[in-house]
Amino acid sequence: MEKTYRIEVDCANCAAKMETAAKQTDGVADAAVSFMTQKMKVTFTEGSDPTEVMPAVKKACKKVERDCEIFF
């Protein structure tokens, strides 16, 4: 399953770090963060529940960019 989320991030470098953090989160098969469009596309692993995985993704992203925001 793939979902797109609106985000707020301040720079392209931070977006790249958020993408890496999201990809390393359990339940995420792939992730792409676009600074230009302020969107995050997340592909979840088979059987993962996005409502359970996204709080962990947000927590991981806040570790690299504490003032970022992911709206889900």
N, C-alpha and C positions, 0 to 999 in steps of 0.2 A: 504494500500500500504506500502511496506517495501523497504527501500533503504539502501545501505551501502556506507559510506563515509570514505575516508582516512583522518587521523588526525595526528597531532604531539602533543604529551603530554610527559612531563618529568618523571612522576612517577606514580605508580599504585594508590596511594592515590588520586592524582589529577584526574586520570581517573575515579575513583569512584565518586568523587565530581561532575565531568562533567556529568556523567550518571544521577545522582540525579537531577541536574539542567535541563538537557534535558527532563527528564520525567515530570517535573513540567511546561513545556512550553505548552501554548495553541496550539492545533493541533497535539500534540504528544500523541499517545496511549501508546507507550513503547519505551524504548531505552536501548541499551547495548553498553558499551565502553570497548574495549580490549586494555590494555596497551601493551601486548605482540605482538599483530598483528598491532597495531596502526590503528585500525578501529573502527568506530561507526556505529552501525546498528540502524536505526530509523524506527519505525512503526507509520505511520500517522493515525489520526482519519479519519473516513469516511467523504469524501467530502473536506478534507484539501488539499491545494496545496503545495507540498514540496518546490516550489520556493519562496513561501511567508513565510512558517514556518521556514525554515533553517536559515535565517538571525536572527530570534528571538532566535533560539537554540544557534547559535554562540555567540550572545550577552550575553545570560545567562551563557554560559560556560566561556566566557572571564571574567565574574565577579568572578568566583572561581579560574581561572587559566589564568591570563592575557596574558601569552605568548604562550598559546595553539593555535593551528590552525586547522580549519576544511576546507577541500577542497571539494567544491561542484560546 
